[in-house]
């Protein structure tokens, strides 16, 4: 394929959904772009604003939080897997509203607490709620605050 055809295909790929640099590089290699050709295409995509890692990080963090209820730790780990820069990760995580974040964590805790109604040992019940929230990626200090509030 010529560079022009690859560029058109990758433009469509980037326009369809927000992508990180890592995903786009992988797709370009799949399409047969290598070396200088790959770097030229990446540069054009960035110049024409088809590729913006900061925008990707903000959208990624927001969607994982809203749709899947992930905490910041889990979101950060997922972004690291996609080789997102620390700066962009911080921008993405900072875009999450802290009040919404705490409320979502609280709702998860309440729901988990209610689902454990057969558990008689309150200590075990509290630990299960904590483990669940930590597994979702919420920070320990937030989990402690939420558990104190919800698990009475």
C-alpha positions, 0 to 999 in steps of 0.5 A: 500500500502507498503512504496515501492509502495507509494515511486515509485508512488510519484517518478513518480509524482515528475518526471512528473512535479516540485512539492513543498513540500506541494503538495507532502505531500498532495499526500502522504496522499492521497496515505495512507502514515502517520506519520513516513512513510510519513517523511521517503518518504519525506526525500528520495525524497529530498535526491534523488533530486526528491523534491527541493523547491528552484528549484520549486520556480525558475521554478514556478516564471519563468513560471507564469511570462512568460506564464501568465504575472503575477507580483511578488506580485501575484507570491509571493501570489501563492507561499505562498498558497503552503507554499513555504519558504520565502528564496525559494520565494526570490530565485524564484522572483530574477530569473526573469530578471528585464528588461523582467519584465519591458517590459512585464508590459509595453506591458500589459499597451500599450495593455490595453491603446489601448483597451480603445480607446473609453474612452474619460476621460484620467484620467479614462483611466489611472486609468483603466490601473493602476488597470489592472496592479496592478491586474496582480500583478505588484508593484505600483512603476513599474506601476507608471513608466510604466503608465507615459511612456505609457499613454501620 
